[in-house]
Structures are given as C-alpha cells and as structure tokens.
Amino acid sequence: MTATQGKVIVGMSGGVDSSVSALLLLEQGYEVEGLFMKNWDEDDGTEYCTAKEDLADAEAVCAKLGIKLHTANFAAEYWDNVFEHFLAEYQAGRTPNPDILCNREIKFKVFLEYAEMLGAEKIATGHYVREGFRDGRPRLLKGLDANKDQSYFLHAVPEAAIARTLFPVGELEKPEVRALAERHDLVTARKKDSTGICFIGERRFRDFLQQYLPAQPGTIETPDGDVIGEHMGLMYHTLGQRQGLGIGGLADYPDAPWFVAAKDLERNVLVAVQGKHHPLLYTDSLATEPMDWVAGEPPAAEGRLTAKTRYRQTDVPCRFEAAEDGGVRVRFDDPQRAVTPGQSLVLYDGEICLGGGVIKATWSAEESAR
Ligand SMILES: Nc1ncnc2c1ncn2[C@@H]1O[C@H](COP(=O)(O)OP(=O)(O)OP(=O)(O)O)[C@@H](O)[C@H]1O
C-alpha cells in the first residue's frame, strides 16, 4: 500500500490497543512507524516491570505489520517530571494519579517532540478517546466505548497536542479491537489489559512505596478523637477504604466495619468512621488546584456540567464556578462517596472533556451547610 496521508509515529506499548491503532492507520494510508518508550529503569532489582516482554511484543507486532520500531528512554524525564511529584503528593497525604501527569509531561510532550525529530507531524496512541471539532476547535471527546473511555487520564493534555494526535481505537469498542487483532494474527490479540500504575505493575503498592517513603506510625481515631487503633503511615491508606484496626478492646463501639474518612496530616492521624455509608464519607462540594483546561481557558459560562472524581466513574451532574486562584468550586447534585484529595476532578460538557484539576479540599453536606 502506498502511504498518502503523511507520517505518523504510533506509541507502541506492546498492548493490543496500540497494535490495532498501527494496523488501522496503515489501512487508512498513513506512513506508520512505532515508538516504544521506556519510562522506568527497572534495575530496582524486582521482577515486576514487564518492559522486556512488552518491547518484545511491540517488536513482533511491528515486524508483522512491516513497520519500523524506534525505542527511546525517557526514564530521566519521567523521574523528574512525574515520579518526584508523585512521591511529594504522597508525602503531603494526598493520593496522586501519576498517569495523568505522565500523559501531559511524557506521552503528549516529550513523545511529540521526539516524533517531530523523526520527521512526523503527528503521533497516535491506543487511548479510548476521540478528537472532534466543536465550535471550530479541536476537542477531546470521550471514547465511544463507555467502559473504556480514557478521557479522564487525558484531560490535562492541551488542545494543541490533541490536535496533533490520532486516536484510531477511540471510535471502537474493546471487543472489536481484540477481534481485529485476532483477524490479523497479532500476538497481542489476547494480551490482558495493563492494570494499575505502569511502573508499579502487580506488586503490592505498600511494598513499593516503602522503598521511597519511610513508615510514619500514628493513631487511628474517631471523628471525636477516641483512639481506636494504629496506622503505619497515612500514605498507605485511601479514603473510603475499609480499615482493619489491628487492635482489640473497642468495647465502646458496636461490631461494625470501619472506613477511612479523613487524614489529619498535622497530627498524623487517620480518621475512621463506622458504616460504609457514614455521612462523613460523602462529599457535597469540593475545591481544586488551578485547572488544566484542554482549551486553555474555562468555559464561557459557569453553570451545570458533569464531573468524574475517579476513572471508571460515570460522570455525575454538578454545578461549578471558577475560583480566583484558577481552580474551581464544584457542588454535586448528589453527594459522592470517597472523593479523594490528590485525585483529579474532570469536567464534561456532554461528550466533550473540558479539563480538570487536582482536588485540594472536600466538604460533606453538613460542613457545606455551616
Ligand atoms: N511504553 C510505551 N511506549 C509507547 N507508547 C506507549 C507506552 N505505554 C503506553 N503507550 C501509549 O499509550 C496508550 C495508552 O496506554 P495505556 O497504558 O493506557 O495502555 P492500554 O490502554 O492498555 O493500551 P495498550 O493495549 O496499547 O497497552 C497505548 O495504547 C500506547 O499508544
């Protein structure tokens, strides 16, 4: 086939989505080359990093498709611009999402620059999102497969980078993608989806974090300040999670499970409540750090939108207003469970992903009313 559409570099992760992306672009008449990025040097003596296998799979797919595969090591950029921030956030008691930063800083910045160096105007990835023009602007749209939509992770990528990226699988459902890979005999057809944070792999999160952040034991308390247990470090706990208390003698409390409701950083105290639906586990309104707007600016009018506070959540109705510091204040129509500082709030106008920001404070219905 002769290429008529210009040169595009596909981010080849060794997974099925990027394999099929390369295939589709070839079928569409692009001159396609692949790039495998190594963002984590796995010489930390563990067996968890799958980079070697992934590279071998990317090589096999590129050989099968007859395209060239480049490799690049961005581990230094990843460490400086993603990982250090990730650790600092944990240290500050928040639960960060490094994949969002990885997209903004690595996949849609360093990778784009690298592609330019290789003589390509455009890059492509296997993300389940779409690009579409609305009101004359290139917009980031949700992927058609609602189960796989990855716009949550891409909300911090600027419009100019979105405009230079192709998302061939964004128009497809995942089973169609696997079927295409099977039909073309690609080795990744049945490869299982990657889970969790890329550099942590399947290992226990606490073990990983302990290599970088020392344990900081403290107490677990009720909202009234009764000590009911001990924790090994606030960073090992996630809001809304069921919490084993590790001590007996809770004679004053009925035998109901405890859930993490808050982290008091100043006192190094984990606050726990009883019952999965305790009101303190619900957020009525929140504030974010300065927002990353895909369009570079907030929507013209404040008002009603929908929002996700975590990946794989259906977006829920809310009302938003801009704050002076560049962040937003959002109030949900219905209080949301386990909204976690450090994770991102992402706003949508229908299928358009507008942007998002890191959640810095949350208030329960009772606190909002005060
Ligand atoms: N190491 C890598 N090198 C090059 N591109 C990558 C790499 N990791 C991810 N990407 C790109 O980012 C996209 C989304 O990555 P993600 O980790 O979410 O994988 P995924 O949705 O399981 O996709 P895939 O099935 O292609 O691995 C990939 O489809 C690929 O285009």
Ligand as a Chemical Component Dictionary entry (heavy atoms), coordinates in Angstrom:
data_LIG
# 
_chem_comp.id                   LIG 
_chem_comp.type                 NON-POLYMER 
_chem_comp.pdbx_formal_charge   0 
_chem_comp.three_letter_code    LIG 
# 
loop_
_chem_comp_atom.comp_id 
_chem_comp_atom.atom_id 
_chem_comp_atom.alt_atom_id 
_chem_comp_atom.type_symbol 
_chem_comp_atom.charge 
_chem_comp_atom.model_Cartn_x 
_chem_comp_atom.model_Cartn_y 
_chem_comp_atom.model_Cartn_z 
_chem_comp_atom.pdbx_ordinal 
LIG N1  N1  N 0 5.847  2.192  26.826 1  
LIG C1  C1  C 0 5.121  2.792  25.874 2  
LIG N2  N2  N 0 5.688  3.137  24.702 3  
LIG C2  C2  C 0 4.985  3.739  23.729 4  
LIG N3  N3  N 0 3.682  4.043  23.838 5  
LIG C3  C3  C 0 3.059  3.730  24.985 6  
LIG C4  C4  C 0 3.737  3.099  26.070 7  
LIG N4  N4  N 0 2.846  2.915  27.086 8  
LIG C5  C5  C 0 1.672  3.406  26.641 9  
LIG N5  N5  N 0 1.795  3.907  25.393 10 
LIG C6  C6  C 0 0.727  4.515  24.550 11 
LIG O1  O1  O 0 -0.324 4.993  25.382 12 
LIG C7  C7  C 0 -1.531 4.269  25.099 13 
LIG C8  C8  C 0 -2.337 4.034  26.363 14 
LIG O2  O2  O 0 -1.546 3.383  27.283 15 
LIG P1  P1  P 0 -2.139 2.511  28.465 16 
LIG O3  O3  O 0 -1.015 2.221  29.387 17 
LIG O4  O4  O 0 -3.371 3.143  28.957 18 
LIG O5  O5  O 0 -2.412 1.144  27.737 19 
LIG P2  P2  P 0 -3.665 0.388  27.208 20 
LIG O6  O6  O 0 -4.915 1.179  27.194 21 
LIG O7  O7  O 0 -3.645 -0.938 27.883 22 
LIG O8  O8  O 0 -3.193 0.251  25.679 23 
LIG P3  P3  P 0 -2.354 -0.892 25.052 24 
LIG O9  O9  O 0 -3.325 -2.043 24.895 25 
LIG O10 O10 O 0 -1.887 -0.354 23.727 26 
LIG O11 O11 O 0 -1.231 -1.183 26.003 27 
LIG C9  C9  C 0 -1.083 2.983  24.432 28 
LIG O12 O12 O 0 -2.089 2.445  23.609 29 
LIG C10 C10 C 0 0.131  3.453  23.653 30 
LIG O13 O13 O 0 -0.225 4.060  22.419 31 
# 
loop_
_chem_comp_bond.comp_id 
_chem_comp_bond.atom_id_1 
_chem_comp_bond.atom_id_2 
_chem_comp_bond.value_order 
_chem_comp_bond.pdbx_ordinal 
LIG N1  C1  SING 1  
LIG C1  N2  SING 2  
LIG C1  C4  DOUB 3  
LIG N2  C2  DOUB 4  
LIG C2  N3  SING 5  
LIG N3  C3  DOUB 6  
LIG C3  C4  SING 7  
LIG C3  N5  SING 8  
LIG C4  N4  SING 9  
LIG N4  C5  DOUB 10 
LIG C5  N5  SING 11 
LIG N5  C6  SING 12 
LIG C6  O1  SING 13 
LIG C6  C10 SING 14 
LIG O1  C7  SING 15 
LIG C7  C8  SING 16 
LIG C7  C9  SING 17 
LIG C8  O2  SING 18 
LIG O2  P1  SING 19 
LIG P1  O3  DOUB 20 
LIG P1  O4  SING 21 
LIG P1  O5  SING 22 
LIG O5  P2  SING 23 
LIG P2  O6  DOUB 24 
LIG P2  O7  SING 25 
LIG P2  O8  SING 26 
LIG O8  P3  SING 27 
LIG P3  O9  DOUB 28 
LIG P3  O10 SING 29 
LIG P3  O11 SING 30 
LIG C9  O12 SING 31 
LIG C9  C10 SING 32 
LIG C10 O13 SING 33 
# 
